[in-house]
Amino acid sequence: MLEKNETRSFSSGRMHLARKRTGLSKTEFARRIGVHLRTISGYGASEYSPAEDTLSKIESVTGFPREFFFGDDLEIPEKESVSFRSLSKMSAAQREIALSQGAIGLHLNRWLEEKFELPKCDLPDLSHEPNPESAAITLRNYWALGELPIRNMIDVLEQKGVRVFSLAVKAREVDAFSLWKDEKPFVFLNTQKSCERSRHDAAHELGHLVLHKHGGPQGRQAEIEADSFASNFLMPHASVTANTSKFLLLNDLIRVKRIWTTSLASLVYRLHAIGILTDWQNRVMCIQIAKRGYHRNEPNSAPRESSQILRKIFADLHEQGISRSQIARELYIPPNEIEQLIFGLAISSIQGGGKKTANSESAKLELVN
């Protein structure tokens, strides 16, 4: 049954990746597969490989096919090299689930890049800018976006060479994360959130990519900078002042927020930051938002955005007769891992296309001959 693995050795790294993806501790994992914790360590030290019945249990517990556990290790991103927006709020298990899914996303991306020529990276290093506000203005000018609202944040990122994948972690604490790998930028977005909050997360991670590629502020200070960048990037000063006044009611903001497709809370924050709302007005607005539950359930929410690049890729693969299951077999991963990375796009129903972003064309891709 393991003919394909006869020349491939058991990978303890892949075993631990699958374990972390399942959210299991080493102790719980050892209990479920019926071995001592010391045995798990032995696998890690390459002292020995699992027996046939243990391998079957590993396959059953993790949901990964046994072929996955043979071959070269897949690199799990280090938490120090990854931008987590809410690192202090998430548990270690939640972080490991997200990072292990990131590793599978990198694994899938390598496969895709062997088949398609994806947009090249066009993200400037803006760490030299005096502040995040200036960086947001500089990037908008560099990308010729002007002051107009961004209709599709994911589309903009993909056009500029950012690899965007969805993050299937059922926890609000895990918003999103980003990283640079082999000079390519990656963003993983939690699909459990509203469109407006996901757009802010995408812009927030873009801030990390252009401001903190080579290090710089860490922890809370880096998050403050990325948040400020996102606010300014999504809601340019001139655009906001042209569409709002100093005499706004909460219902007015619910209506006007659709111009930039941002959350009500983000718009209030921006209006206060640029002086349209006074301290007192801002305080009243925040209280009203909390009382109405709008901080958890976004009013008048827009449809969630999705990846146009992945939609086109999988539509093309479908036309070639390449199914999701076939891709999963080639990568030795469960088919649902692919679905969870591509925003739940159903390959059999993909028709391609999608709404274009203002001031730009949808990202192009070519087959690699």
N, C-alpha and C positions, 0 to 999 in steps of 0.2 A: 504493500500500500504506500510505501514511502520511496518508491523507485527514484522520484525526482530528488530526494534528499540524501541519496547514498553517498554523494561526494560533498554534502553540506553538513556541517556540524551543528549541534544544538546551540542555540543562541540564548544565553541567560538574559542578555539585554532585551531581546524581543519578548521574552517571557515577562520580564518586569514591566515593559511597556504595556503589554496586554493587561497585566495585573493592575497597573495604575489607571489604565483606561476604564477598568471595571470599578475603580474606586475602592479596592481592597488593600488593607494593610498586609505586610508580610505575614504577620501572625494569623490573620483571618484566612489569607490565601493558603497558607500551609495546612490549616485545619480543614479547609474545603477540599483540598486535593489529597488529604490523608497522609501527610508526611510531617516529620518534625521540622521545626524552624531551622535547625542546624542543617537539614538537608537542602533547604532553599539556599542557604549560604554556600553550600557545596556546589550547587549548580552555578552560582555566581562566580565561584573561584575556578570553574571548569574542572573540578575534581572528578566529576562523573555526570552522566546525562540521565534524565528521567527514564524509569522503566516504562514498558509499553502501556501498562494499565494506568500509571501516573500521567503519562502523556495524554491519554484519553480523557482523564479527569481535568487536566489543564485546558484541553480543548473545550470541554463541556462547561467549565466554570467561567472561562473568559469569553467564549463565543467565537474565538478566532480559530480558523482551520489549522490543523497540525503543521501544514507546510510553512505557515507563517513563522514557526519557531526554529527554522533552520536557515542558516545563511548569515550574511553580515549584519551586525547590529544596525538598527536605525537610531539616529541621533535624536534624543529628546532635548529640546531647547532648555538651557539653564535658566533658572528663574532670574538670575542676575542679568542675563542678556535680553530679557523680555520686559516689555512695558505692560504691567498690569494696572488697570485704572483703580481698582479697589483692593489692592493686595492686603491691606490691613483688615478688611472685612471678611475675606474668604478663609475657609479652613484649608489645612494642608492637603486634605483629600481633594477638595474642589480644585485647588491649584494643580495637583498632579493629573487630575482628569483632563483639565484644559491643556496642559503642556503635552500630555501624551496624544491628545487629539491633534495638537499642533504638529507633532512628529509625523503622524499619519498624513496630515495635510501636506507637509513637505515631501513625503513619499509619493503622494498622488501628483503633486505639482511636477516632480521630476518625470513621471510617466507622461504627463500632458505635454511637457516641453520637448519630449522626444518625438511627439506626433505633430505639434503645432508650433509655429513661430508666434510667440506672444509679444505684446507691446514692450518696447525697451524702457528701462527705468529713466524717468525724467524728473527726478526729485532733487532740487538743489540743496546744498548744505547751508542752512540759515542760522547756524549756531552763532554766527558773528553779528547777527542783528541785535540792536540795543534792547529790544523787548519783544514779547510774543505778538503784540499788536502790529509792530512794524514788520515782523516776519510774515504775518497773515496778509498784509497789504502787498509786500514784495512778491509773495507767491501768487496772489491773484493777478498781479501785473505780469509776472513771468509767464503764467499760463494764459494770459489775455482773457481773463474772466470778467474784467471790469467790475461794476458794482451790482450787476444783476444777480437775482437769487439763483442758487444752484438747484436745479430740478431733480437731479439724481446724484447723490454723493458717491455711491458705489461706482457708478459709471465714470465719474470724473477720476477717481482713484485708478480704475483699471486702464483708462486711456493713458495714464502717465506711468504705467508699468508696475503698479502695486498689485500684488496677487491677493485677492480678497476671497476668504472662505468663511462659511458660517460656523458657529461654535455651538455645539449641542450639549450644553451643560445646563441642567434644569435648576439653576440657582441665580437669583437676581444679583448676588454678590459678584458674580463673574460677568462683568460688562463686556469686556473686549480685551484684546492684547495685540501687540505688534512686535515685530523684530526684523532685523536685517540678517539675511542668510545668503552667503556667496554673492554679495553686492546686490541682492534682490530684496525689495521691501515686501513684507507680508503683514496683512491685517486679518484678524479673526474676530467676527462679530457675533454676539449672542442673539439668537433669533427669538428669544422669549420676550423681548422688549418692544415697545411701540416704535413705529417708524421714526417719529421725531427724536426719541432718545437714542435710537440706533444711529441716526444721522450724526447726532452730536458725538457719539462714541467714535464713529468713523473719522470725524474731523479732529477729535481729541488725539486719536492714534496717529493721524497724519502729522499733527503737531510734534509728537514724540519723534517720528521718523525724520523730520527736517530739522528739529531743534537739538535732538539728543543722540544723533547717530554715533558720535564719537565721545559719548559720555556727557559730562556736565552735571547739572543738578540731579540729585537723586531723591527718592521718597516724595514727601509732601510738596516740596518746592517744585519738583519736576511736574507733578500733577497740576499744581496751580498754573504753571506756565502753559501746559497743554490745554487746560480748560480755557484760559484766556485766549489762546490761539484759536481754538474751535469757535468760541463766541464771535470773535472778530472775523474769522474766515466765513462763517455761515451768515452773519448779519453785519455787512459793512456799514460803517458809520453813516455815509451819505444816503444809503438806501433806507436805513432805519429812520433817520430824521425826516426824510421826504414822505414817509408813509405813516407817521404817527404825530400826535400832538401832546401837549402837556396836560390835557384834560381827558384822560382815558378812564373808562370803567372796565371792570374785569371782562364783561361780555364783549367790549370792544376789542380787547386783546385776544380773546378766543377767536374772533373773526379775523383779525389782522395777522395773527401768527402764521396763517396759511400761506402768506406771501413768501416766507422763508422756510416753511415746513420745519419749524422748531417747536420744542415743547413750550407750554405756557410759562413754566418756571424759568426756562432759559431766556425767553423774551423779556420777562420782568427783570431778570438779572442784567440783561444787556441795556435795557432802558434806564435802569438805575445807574449803571456804570458810566453811561455817556451823559447823564444829567437830565434826562427827560422826566424821570420820576424822582421826587424828593425822597429823603430818608423815610419820612412819615408815610408817603404813598407806597413806597416799596414794602414797608412793614405791614401795612394794611393789605396789600395785594398778597403777600406771602401767607398771612393769616387766612384770607379768604380761600386761597388755593388749598391749604391744608384742611380747612373745614369742609370743603366740597369734595375732598378726596382726589383732587386733580394731580397731586404729586404721585399718586399710584395709578390712576386711570386717566389717561390723557383725553381731554375733551376734543371732540371733532377731529379725531386722529386720521391721518392719511394712510393709504395702503402701504404696506411694507415694501421696501426696495429689495431688489435681488440683483444677482450678477448677470450682466448681459454677455460678458465673455464666456462664462460657464454655460449659459443657455445656448450660445452659438456653437461652442465646442461639442456639447453633448447632442445637439441637433445634428451636427455633421457626423458624429460617431454613429448615431442612430441610422442615418442614411447609408452609412457604410456597412450596416448590419452588426455593429459592435454594441452589445448590450452592457448594462451596468454589471450584471453577473459575470460577464466575460472579463471586464476590467478588474473586478474584484478577484477573480481567479488568478489573473496575471500578477496582481499585487499581493496575493495570499491574505486578503483581508475580508471581513464580512461585508456583503453588499450594502448593509445599512450604514456602514462607516462612510461610504461615498455619498449616500443621500444626505447624511448629516453635515457633510462638508460643502455641499453645493446648493444650500438653501432649500433642500427638499424638492428640487426640480425633478419631475418625472420624465425620464428619458423618452419613454414611449409617447408622451403627449407634447413634447417640446416642439414648437413651431418656429422658434427663432424670433428675431426682431426685438421689439421692446421700445419703450419711449426714449427718445433722444434727449440728451441734456442740453439746456440752453447754452448758446455760444460755442457749441462743439458738436463733433460727430461721434457716433458710437465707436468704441475701440475696435480696431481691425485685427484679424489674425489670419495667418496663412498656414496651410499644411506644410510640414517638413517633408521634403522628398527623400 
